[in-house]
Amino acid sequence: MTIKPLADRVVVKLVEAEEKTKTGIILTAASQEKPQIAEVVAVGPGGLVDGKEVVMTVKVGDKVITSKYSGTEVKCDGTEYNIVRQSDILAIVE
């Protein structure tokens, strides 16, 4: 099964959170911060959204930083994805 986003939506796969601090302390799952860096898996076509023309600026394969608690979490074929609006993407990581 594949996920095909509509309008200005983007499907991202979150990058795994660090399990160790820089000093070598191992963190439990409860104490880890929610990851904000994600990889773009699918991009909607853009178009007219709320009466305004939206041009998609991200593409599949981009690493992006998203708002901390934005989007909708979805599980597909055992993999967790997050569906966000393009406006919830804060930056592209190069």
Phi and psi restraints in degrees (range 20) as a CNS / XPLOR table:
assign (resid 1 and name C) (resid 2 and name N)
       (resid 2 and name CA) (resid 2 and name C) 1.0 -119.5 20.0 2
assign (resid 2 and name N) (resid 2 and name CA)
       (resid 2 and name C) (resid 3 and name N) 1.0 156.2 20.0 2
assign (resid 2 and name C) (resid 3 and name N)
       (resid 3 and name CA) (resid 3 and name C) 1.0 -108.5 20.0 2
assign (resid 3 and name N) (resid 3 and name CA)
       (resid 3 and name C) (resid 4 and name N) 1.0 123.4 20.0 2
assign (resid 3 and name C) (resid 4 and name N)
       (resid 4 and name CA) (resid 4 and name C) 1.0 -116.3 20.0 2
assign (resid 4 and name N) (resid 4 and name CA)
       (resid 4 and name C) (resid 5 and name N) 1.0 107.3 20.0 2
assign (resid 4 and name C) (resid 5 and name N)
       (resid 5 and name CA) (resid 5 and name C) 1.0 -71.5 20.0 2
assign (resid 5 and name N) (resid 5 and name CA)
       (resid 5 and name C) (resid 6 and name N) 1.0 152.9 20.0 2
assign (resid 5 and name C) (resid 6 and name N)
       (resid 6 and name CA) (resid 6 and name C) 1.0 -107.3 20.0 2
assign (resid 6 and name N) (resid 6 and name CA)
       (resid 6 and name C) (resid 7 and name N) 1.0 157.1 20.0 2
assign (resid 6 and name C) (resid 7 and name N)
       (resid 7 and name CA) (resid 7 and name C) 1.0 50.3 20.0 2
assign (resid 7 and name N) (resid 7 and name CA)
       (resid 7 and name C) (resid 8 and name N) 1.0 -123.3 20.0 2
assign (resid 7 and name C) (resid 8 and name N)
       (resid 8 and name CA) (resid 8 and name C) 1.0 -97.4 20.0 2
assign (resid 8 and name N) (resid 8 and name CA)
       (resid 8 and name C) (resid 9 and name N) 1.0 25.4 20.0 2
assign (resid 8 and name C) (resid 9 and name N)
       (resid 9 and name CA) (resid 9 and name C) 1.0 -89.0 20.0 2
assign (resid 9 and name N) (resid 9 and name CA)
       (resid 9 and name C) (resid 10 and name N) 1.0 151.4 20.0 2
assign (resid 9 and name C) (resid 10 and name N)
       (resid 10 and name CA) (resid 10 and name C) 1.0 -133.7 20.0 2
assign (resid 10 and name N) (resid 10 and name CA)
       (resid 10 and name C) (resid 11 and name N) 1.0 133.7 20.0 2
assign (resid 10 and name C) (resid 11 and name N)
       (resid 11 and name CA) (resid 11 and name C) 1.0 -96.5 20.0 2
assign (resid 11 and name N) (resid 11 and name CA)
       (resid 11 and name C) (resid 12 and name N) 1.0 124.9 20.0 2
assign (resid 11 and name C) (resid 12 and name N)
       (resid 12 and name CA) (resid 12 and name C) 1.0 -124.9 20.0 2
assign (resid 12 and name N) (resid 12 and name CA)
       (resid 12 and name C) (resid 13 and name N) 1.0 152.2 20.0 2
assign (resid 12 and name C) (resid 13 and name N)
       (resid 13 and name CA) (resid 13 and name C) 1.0 -113.1 20.0 2
assign (resid 13 and name N) (resid 13 and name CA)
       (resid 13 and name C) (resid 14 and name N) 1.0 121.4 20.0 2
assign (resid 13 and name C) (resid 14 and name N)
       (resid 14 and name CA) (resid 14 and name C) 1.0 -67.9 20.0 2
assign (resid 14 and name N) (resid 14 and name CA)
       (resid 14 and name C) (resid 15 and name N) 1.0 140.1 20.0 2
assign (resid 14 and name C) (resid 15 and name N)
       (resid 15 and name CA) (resid 15 and name C) 1.0 -78.2 20.0 2
assign (resid 15 and name N) (resid 15 and name CA)
       (resid 15 and name C) (resid 16 and name N) 1.0 141.1 20.0 2
assign (resid 15 and name C) (resid 16 and name N)
       (resid 16 and name CA) (resid 16 and name C) 1.0 -58.2 20.0 2
assign (resid 16 and name N) (resid 16 and name CA)
       (resid 16 and name C) (resid 17 and name N) 1.0 140.6 20.0 2
assign (resid 16 and name C) (resid 17 and name N)
       (resid 17 and name CA) (resid 17 and name C) 1.0 -73.7 20.0 2
assign (resid 17 and name N) (resid 17 and name CA)
       (resid 17 and name C) (resid 18 and name N) 1.0 150.8 20.0 2
assign (resid 17 and name C) (resid 18 and name N)
       (resid 18 and name CA) (resid 18 and name C) 1.0 -64.0 20.0 2
assign (resid 18 and name N) (resid 18 and name CA)
       (resid 18 and name C) (resid 19 and name N) 1.0 136.0 20.0 2
assign (resid 18 and name C) (resid 19 and name N)
       (resid 19 and name CA) (resid 19 and name C) 1.0 -96.3 20.0 2
assign (resid 19 and name N) (resid 19 and name CA)
       (resid 19 and name C) (resid 20 and name N) 1.0 -12.8 20.0 2
assign (resid 19 and name C) (resid 20 and name N)
       (resid 20 and name CA) (resid 20 and name C) 1.0 -126.8 20.0 2
assign (resid 20 and name N) (resid 20 and name CA)
       (resid 20 and name C) (resid 21 and name N) 1.0 147.8 20.0 2
assign (resid 20 and name C) (resid 21 and name N)
       (resid 21 and name CA) (resid 21 and name C) 1.0 -80.8 20.0 2
assign (resid 21 and name N) (resid 21 and name CA)
       (resid 21 and name C) (resid 22 and name N) 1.0 171.9 20.0 2
assign (resid 21 and name C) (resid 22 and name N)
       (resid 22 and name CA) (resid 22 and name C) 1.0 -63.9 20.0 2
assign (resid 22 and name N) (resid 22 and name CA)
       (resid 22 and name C) (resid 23 and name N) 1.0 -24.8 20.0 2
assign (resid 22 and name C) (resid 23 and name N)
       (resid 23 and name CA) (resid 23 and name C) 1.0 -87.7 20.0 2
assign (resid 23 and name N) (resid 23 and name CA)
       (resid 23 and name C) (resid 24 and name N) 1.0 -1.9 20.0 2
assign (resid 23 and name C) (resid 24 and name N)
       (resid 24 and name CA) (resid 24 and name C) 1.0 99.2 20.0 2
assign (resid 24 and name N) (resid 24 and name CA)
       (resid 24 and name C) (resid 25 and name N) 1.0 6.7 20.0 2
assign (resid 24 and name C) (resid 25 and name N)
       (resid 25 and name CA) (resid 25 and name C) 1.0 -77.7 20.0 2
assign (resid 25 and name N) (resid 25 and name CA)
       (resid 25 and name C) (resid 26 and name N) 1.0 128.6 20.0 2
assign (resid 25 and name C) (resid 26 and name N)
       (resid 26 and name CA) (resid 26 and name C) 1.0 -84.0 20.0 2
assign (resid 26 and name N) (resid 26 and name CA)
       (resid 26 and name C) (resid 27 and name N) 1.0 129.9 20.0 2
assign (resid 26 and name C) (resid 27 and name N)
       (resid 27 and name CA) (resid 27 and name C) 1.0 -97.9 20.0 2
assign (resid 27 and name N) (resid 27 and name CA)
       (resid 27 and name C) (resid 28 and name N) 1.0 143.4 20.0 2
assign (resid 27 and name C) (resid 28 and name N)
       (resid 28 and name CA) (resid 28 and name C) 1.0 -77.9 20.0 2
assign (resid 28 and name N) (resid 28 and name CA)
       (resid 28 and name C) (resid 29 and name N) 1.0 162.8 20.0 2
assign (resid 28 and name C) (resid 29 and name N)
       (resid 29 and name CA) (resid 29 and name C) 1.0 -60.1 20.0 2
assign (resid 29 and name N) (resid 29 and name CA)
       (resid 29 and name C) (resid 30 and name N) 1.0 -35.1 20.0 2
assign (resid 29 and name C) (resid 30 and name N)
       (resid 30 and name CA) (resid 30 and name C) 1.0 -68.9 20.0 2
assign (resid 30 and name N) (resid 30 and name CA)
       (resid 30 and name C) (resid 31 and name N) 1.0 -28.7 20.0 2
assign (resid 30 and name C) (resid 31 and name N)
       (resid 31 and name CA) (resid 31 and name C) 1.0 -93.6 20.0 2
assign (resid 31 and name N) (resid 31 and name CA)
       (resid 31 and name C) (resid 32 and name N) 1.0 -5.3 20.0 2
assign (resid 31 and name C) (resid 32 and name N)
       (resid 32 and name CA) (resid 32 and name C) 1.0 -77.1 20.0 2
assign (resid 32 and name N) (resid 32 and name CA)
       (resid 32 and name C) (resid 33 and name N) 1.0 142.7 20.0 2
assign (resid 32 and name C) (resid 33 and name N)
       (resid 33 and name CA) (resid 33 and name C) 1.0 -74.5 20.0 2
assign (resid 33 and name N) (resid 33 and name CA)
       (resid 33 and name C) (resid 34 and name N) 1.0 149.5 20.0 2
assign (resid 33 and name C) (resid 34 and name N)
       (resid 34 and name CA) (resid 34 and name C) 1.0 -66.3 20.0 2
assign (resid 34 and name N) (resid 34 and name CA)
       (resid 34 and name C) (resid 35 and name N) 1.0 130.1 20.0 2
assign (resid 34 and name C) (resid 35 and name N)
       (resid 35 and name CA) (resid 35 and name C) 1.0 -66.6 20.0 2
assign (resid 35 and name N) (resid 35 and name CA)
       (resid 35 and name C) (resid 36 and name N) 1.0 144.8 20.0 2
assign (resid 35 and name C) (resid 36 and name N)
       (resid 36 and name CA) (resid 36 and name C) 1.0 -111.6 20.0 2
assign (resid 36 and name N) (resid 36 and name CA)
       (resid 36 and name C) (resid 37 and name N) 1.0 -14.9 20.0 2
assign (resid 36 and name C) (resid 37 and name N)
       (resid 37 and name CA) (resid 37 and name C) 1.0 -91.6 20.0 2
assign (resid 37 and name N) (resid 37 and name CA)
       (resid 37 and name C) (resid 38 and name N) 1.0 131.7 20.0 2
assign (resid 37 and name C) (resid 38 and name N)
       (resid 38 and name CA) (resid 38 and name C) 1.0 -140.4 20.0 2
assign (resid 38 and name N) (resid 38 and name CA)
       (resid 38 and name C) (resid 39 and name N) 1.0 160.6 20.0 2
assign (resid 38 and name C) (resid 39 and name N)
       (resid 39 and name CA) (resid 39 and name C) 1.0 -106.0 20.0 2
assign (resid 39 and name N) (resid 39 and name CA)
       (resid 39 and name C) (resid 40 and name N) 1.0 133.5 20.0 2
assign (resid 39 and name C) (resid 40 and name N)
       (resid 40 and name CA) (resid 40 and name C) 1.0 -73.5 20.0 2
assign (resid 40 and name N) (resid 40 and name CA)
       (resid 40 and name C) (resid 41 and name N) 1.0 126.2 20.0 2
assign (resid 40 and name C) (resid 41 and name N)
       (resid 41 and name CA) (resid 41 and name C) 1.0 -103.6 20.0 2
assign (resid 41 and name N) (resid 41 and name CA)
       (resid 41 and name C) (resid 42 and name N) 1.0 -37.2 20.0 2
assign (resid 41 and name C) (resid 42 and name N)
       (resid 42 and name CA) (resid 42 and name C) 1.0 -151.4 20.0 2
assign (resid 42 and name N) (resid 42 and name CA)
       (resid 42 and name C) (resid 43 and name N) 1.0 149.4 20.0 2
assign (resid 42 and name C) (resid 43 and name N)
       (resid 43 and name CA) (resid 43 and name C) 1.0 -129.1 20.0 2
assign (resid 43 and name N) (resid 43 and name CA)
       (resid 43 and name C) (resid 44 and name N) 1.0 134.5 20.0 2
assign (resid 43 and name C) (resid 44 and name N)
       (resid 44 and name CA) (resid 44 and name C) 1.0 -70.5 20.0 2
assign (resid 44 and name N) (resid 44 and name CA)
       (resid 44 and name C) (resid 45 and name N) 1.0 170.5 20.0 2
assign (resid 44 and name C) (resid 45 and name N)
       (resid 45 and name CA) (resid 45 and name C) 1.0 -78.1 20.0 2
assign (resid 45 and name N) (resid 45 and name CA)
       (resid 45 and name C) (resid 46 and name N) 1.0 -11.2 20.0 2
assign (resid 45 and name C) (resid 46 and name N)
       (resid 46 and name CA) (resid 46 and name C) 1.0 79.9 20.0 2
assign (resid 46 and name N) (resid 46 and name CA)
       (resid 46 and name C) (resid 47 and name N) 1.0 -142.6 20.0 2
assign (resid 46 and name C) (resid 47 and name N)
       (resid 47 and name CA) (resid 47 and name C) 1.0 101.8 20.0 2
assign (resid 47 and name N) (resid 47 and name CA)
       (resid 47 and name C) (resid 48 and name N) 1.0 -154.4 20.0 2
assign (resid 47 and name C) (resid 48 and name N)
       (resid 48 and name CA) (resid 48 and name C) 1.0 -84.2 20.0 2
assign (resid 48 and name N) (resid 48 and name CA)
       (resid 48 and name C) (resid 49 and name N) 1.0 116.3 20.0 2
assign (resid 48 and name C) (resid 49 and name N)
       (resid 49 and name CA) (resid 49 and name C) 1.0 -128.0 20.0 2
assign (resid 49 and name N) (resid 49 and name CA)
       (resid 49 and name C) (resid 50 and name N) 1.0 120.2 20.0 2
assign (resid 49 and name C) (resid 50 and name N)
       (resid 50 and name CA) (resid 50 and name C) 1.0 53.7 20.0 2
assign (resid 50 and name N) (resid 50 and name CA)
       (resid 50 and name C) (resid 51 and name N) 1.0 37.2 20.0 2
assign (resid 50 and name C) (resid 51 and name N)
       (resid 51 and name CA) (resid 51 and name C) 1.0 81.1 20.0 2
assign (resid 51 and name N) (resid 51 and name CA)
       (resid 51 and name C) (resid 52 and name N) 1.0 4.4 20.0 2
assign (resid 51 and name C) (resid 52 and name N)
       (resid 52 and name CA) (resid 52 and name C) 1.0 -122.0 20.0 2
assign (resid 52 and name N) (resid 52 and name CA)
       (resid 52 and name C) (resid 53 and name N) 1.0 142.0 20.0 2
assign (resid 52 and name C) (resid 53 and name N)
       (resid 53 and name CA) (resid 53 and name C) 1.0 -74.8 20.0 2
assign (resid 53 and name N) (resid 53 and name CA)
       (resid 53 and name C) (resid 54 and name N) 1.0 125.8 20.0 2
assign (resid 53 and name C) (resid 54 and name N)
       (resid 54 and name CA) (resid 54 and name C) 1.0 -113.5 20.0 2
assign (resid 54 and name N) (resid 54 and name CA)
       (resid 54 and name C) (resid 55 and name N) 1.0 123.4 20.0 2
assign (resid 54 and name C) (resid 55 and name N)
       (resid 55 and name CA) (resid 55 and name C) 1.0 -104.2 20.0 2
assign (resid 55 and name N) (resid 55 and name CA)
       (resid 55 and name C) (resid 56 and name N) 1.0 127.7 20.0 2
assign (resid 55 and name C) (resid 56 and name N)
       (resid 56 and name CA) (resid 56 and name C) 1.0 -77.4 20.0 2
assign (resid 56 and name N) (resid 56 and name CA)
       (resid 56 and name C) (resid 57 and name N) 1.0 126.0 20.0 2
assign (resid 56 and name C) (resid 57 and name N)
       (resid 57 and name CA) (resid 57 and name C) 1.0 -106.0 20.0 2
assign (resid 57 and name N) (resid 57 and name CA)
       (resid 57 and name C) (resid 58 and name N) 1.0 -12.9 20.0 2
assign (resid 57 and name C) (resid 58 and name N)
       (resid 58 and name CA) (resid 58 and name C) 1.0 -97.5 20.0 2
assign (resid 58 and name N) (resid 58 and name CA)
       (resid 58 and name C) (resid 59 and name N) 1.0 157.0 20.0 2
assign (resid 58 and name C) (resid 59 and name N)
       (resid 59 and name CA) (resid 59 and name C) 1.0 -135.1 20.0 2
assign (resid 59 and name N) (resid 59 and name CA)
       (resid 59 and name C) (resid 60 and name N) 1.0 163.2 20.0 2
assign (resid 59 and name C) (resid 60 and name N)
       (resid 60 and name CA) (resid 60 and name C) 1.0 -57.7 20.0 2
assign (resid 60 and name N) (resid 60 and name CA)
       (resid 60 and name C) (resid 61 and name N) 1.0 133.9 20.0 2
assign (resid 60 and name C) (resid 61 and name N)
       (resid 61 and name CA) (resid 61 and name C) 1.0 99.2 20.0 2
assign (resid 61 and name N) (resid 61 and name CA)
       (resid 61 and name C) (resid 62 and name N) 1.0 -17.0 20.0 2
assign (resid 61 and name C) (resid 62 and name N)
       (resid 62 and name CA) (resid 62 and name C) 1.0 -65.1 20.0 2
assign (resid 62 and name N) (resid 62 and name CA)
       (resid 62 and name C) (resid 63 and name N) 1.0 143.1 20.0 2
assign (resid 62 and name C) (resid 63 and name N)
       (resid 63 and name CA) (resid 63 and name C) 1.0 -95.4 20.0 2
assign (resid 63 and name N) (resid 63 and name CA)
       (resid 63 and name C) (resid 64 and name N) 1.0 128.4 20.0 2
assign (resid 63 and name C) (resid 64 and name N)
       (resid 64 and name CA) (resid 64 and name C) 1.0 -131.0 20.0 2
assign (resid 64 and name N) (resid 64 and name CA)
       (resid 64 and name C) (resid 65 and name N) 1.0 160.4 20.0 2
assign (resid 64 and name C) (resid 65 and name N)
       (resid 65 and name CA) (resid 65 and name C) 1.0 -108.2 20.0 2
assign (resid 65 and name N) (resid 65 and name CA)
       (resid 65 and name C) (resid 66 and name N) 1.0 125.2 20.0 2
assign (resid 65 and name C) (resid 66 and name N)
       (resid 66 and name CA) (resid 66 and name C) 1.0 -107.3 20.0 2
assign (resid 66 and name N) (resid 66 and name CA)
       (resid 66 and name C) (resid 67 and name N) 1.0 163.0 20.0 2
assign (resid 66 and name C) (resid 67 and name N)
       (resid 67 and name CA) (resid 67 and name C) 1.0 -59.3 20.0 2
assign (resid 67 and name N) (resid 67 and name CA)
       (resid 67 and name C) (resid 68 and name N) 1.0 146.6 20.0 2
assign (resid 67 and name C) (resid 68 and name N)
       (resid 68 and name CA) (resid 68 and name C) 1.0 -56.2 20.0 2
assign (resid 68 and name N) (resid 68 and name CA)
       (resid 68 and name C) (resid 69 and name N) 1.0 -48.1 20.0 2
assign (resid 68 and name C) (resid 69 and name N)
       (resid 69 and name CA) (resid 69 and name C) 1.0 -119.9 20.0 2
assign (resid 69 and name N) (resid 69 and name CA)
       (resid 69 and name C) (resid 70 and name N) 1.0 37.5 20.0 2
assign (resid 69 and name C) (resid 70 and name N)
       (resid 70 and name CA) (resid 70 and name C) 1.0 -91.2 20.0 2
assign (resid 70 and name N) (resid 70 and name CA)
       (resid 70 and name C) (resid 71 and name N) 1.0 161.6 20.0 2
assign (resid 70 and name C) (resid 71 and name N)
       (resid 71 and name CA) (resid 71 and name C) 1.0 84.5 20.0 2
assign (resid 71 and name N) (resid 71 and name CA)
       (resid 71 and name C) (resid 72 and name N) 1.0 -176.9 20.0 2
assign (resid 71 and name C) (resid 72 and name N)
       (resid 72 and name CA) (resid 72 and name C) 1.0 -120.3 20.0 2
assign (resid 72 and name N) (resid 72 and name CA)
       (resid 72 and name C) (resid 73 and name N) 1.0 126.5 20.0 2
assign (resid 72 and name C) (resid 73 and name N)
       (resid 73 and name CA) (resid 73 and name C) 1.0 -81.5 20.0 2
assign (resid 73 and name N) (resid 73 and name CA)
       (resid 73 and name C) (resid 74 and name N) 1.0 135.0 20.0 2
assign (resid 73 and name C) (resid 74 and name N)
       (resid 74 and name CA) (resid 74 and name C) 1.0 -135.6 20.0 2
assign (resid 74 and name N) (resid 74 and name CA)
       (resid 74 and name C) (resid 75 and name N) 1.0 140.7 20.0 2
assign (resid 74 and name C) (resid 75 and name N)
       (resid 75 and name CA) (resid 75 and name C) 1.0 -112.0 20.0 2
assign (resid 75 and name N) (resid 75 and name CA)
       (resid 75 and name C) (resid 76 and name N) 1.0 126.2 20.0 2
assign (resid 75 and name C) (resid 76 and name N)
       (resid 76 and name CA) (resid 76 and name C) 1.0 -136.5 20.0 2
assign (resid 76 and name N) (resid 76 and name CA)
       (resid 76 and name C) (resid 77 and name N) 1.0 122.4 20.0 2
assign (resid 76 and name C) (resid 77 and name N)
       (resid 77 and name CA) (resid 77 and name C) 1.0 53.1 20.0 2
assign (resid 77 and name N) (resid 77 and name CA)
       (resid 77 and name C) (resid 78 and name N) 1.0 38.9 20.0 2
assign (resid 77 and name C) (resid 78 and name N)
       (resid 78 and name CA) (resid 78 and name C) 1.0 81.3 20.0 2
assign (resid 78 and name N) (resid 78 and name CA)
       (resid 78 and name C) (resid 79 and name N) 1.0 -0.3 20.0 2
assign (resid 78 and name C) (resid 79 and name N)
       (resid 79 and name CA) (resid 79 and name C) 1.0 -111.0 20.0 2
assign (resid 79 and name N) (resid 79 and name CA)
       (resid 79 and name C) (resid 80 and name N) 1.0 137.7 20.0 2
assign (resid 79 and name C) (resid 80 and name N)
       (resid 80 and name CA) (resid 80 and name C) 1.0 -92.3 20.0 2
assign (resid 80 and name N) (resid 80 and name CA)
       (resid 80 and name C) (resid 81 and name N) 1.0 132.3 20.0 2
assign (resid 80 and name C) (resid 81 and name N)
       (resid 81 and name CA) (resid 81 and name C) 1.0 -125.0 20.0 2
assign (resid 81 and name N) (resid 81 and name CA)
       (resid 81 and name C) (resid 82 and name N) 1.0 165.0 20.0 2
assign (resid 81 and name C) (resid 82 and name N)
       (resid 82 and name CA) (resid 82 and name C) 1.0 -128.5 20.0 2
assign (resid 82 and name N) (resid 82 and name CA)
       (resid 82 and name C) (resid 83 and name N) 1.0 129.1 20.0 2
assign (resid 82 and name C) (resid 83 and name N)
       (resid 83 and name CA) (resid 83 and name C) 1.0 -103.9 20.0 2
assign (resid 83 and name N) (resid 83 and name CA)
       (resid 83 and name C) (resid 84 and name N) 1.0 118.4 20.0 2
assign (resid 83 and name C) (resid 84 and name N)
       (resid 84 and name CA) (resid 84 and name C) 1.0 -125.8 20.0 2
assign (resid 84 and name N) (resid 84 and name CA)
       (resid 84 and name C) (resid 85 and name N) 1.0 160.9 20.0 2
assign (resid 84 and name C) (resid 85 and name N)
       (resid 85 and name CA) (resid 85 and name C) 1.0 -78.4 20.0 2
assign (resid 85 and name N) (resid 85 and name CA)
       (resid 85 and name C) (resid 86 and name N) 1.0 152.0 20.0 2
assign (resid 85 and name C) (resid 86 and name N)
       (resid 86 and name CA) (resid 86 and name C) 1.0 -58.0 20.0 2
assign (resid 86 and name N) (resid 86 and name CA)
       (resid 86 and name C) (resid 87 and name N) 1.0 -32.4 20.0 2
assign (resid 86 and name C) (resid 87 and name N)
       (resid 87 and name CA) (resid 87 and name C) 1.0 -69.3 20.0 2
assign (resid 87 and name N) (resid 87 and name CA)
       (resid 87 and name C) (resid 88 and name N) 1.0 -15.5 20.0 2
assign (resid 87 and name C) (resid 88 and name N)
       (resid 88 and name CA) (resid 88 and name C) 1.0 -83.2 20.0 2
assign (resid 88 and name N) (resid 88 and name CA)
       (resid 88 and name C) (resid 89 and name N) 1.0 -6.9 20.0 2
assign (resid 88 and name C) (resid 89 and name N)
       (resid 89 and name CA) (resid 89 and name C) 1.0 -88.6 20.0 2
assign (resid 89 and name N) (resid 89 and name CA)
       (resid 89 and name C) (resid 90 and name N) 1.0 121.9 20.0 2
assign (resid 89 and name C) (resid 90 and name N)
       (resid 90 and name CA) (resid 90 and name C) 1.0 -88.2 20.0 2
assign (resid 90 and name N) (resid 90 and name CA)
       (resid 90 and name C) (resid 91 and name N) 1.0 -34.0 20.0 2
assign (resid 90 and name C) (resid 91 and name N)
       (resid 91 and name CA) (resid 91 and name C) 1.0 -162.8 20.0 2
assign (resid 91 and name N) (resid 91 and name CA)
       (resid 91 and name C) (resid 92 and name N) 1.0 159.4 20.0 2
assign (resid 91 and name C) (resid 92 and name N)
       (resid 92 and name CA) (resid 92 and name C) 1.0 -102.7 20.0 2
assign (resid 92 and name N) (resid 92 and name CA)
       (resid 92 and name C) (resid 93 and name N) 1.0 129.8 20.0 2
assign (resid 92 and name C) (resid 93 and name N)
       (resid 93 and name CA) (resid 93 and name C) 1.0 -91.3 20.0 2
assign (resid 93 and name N) (resid 93 and name CA)
       (resid 93 and name C) (resid 94 and name N) 1.0 125.8 20.0 2
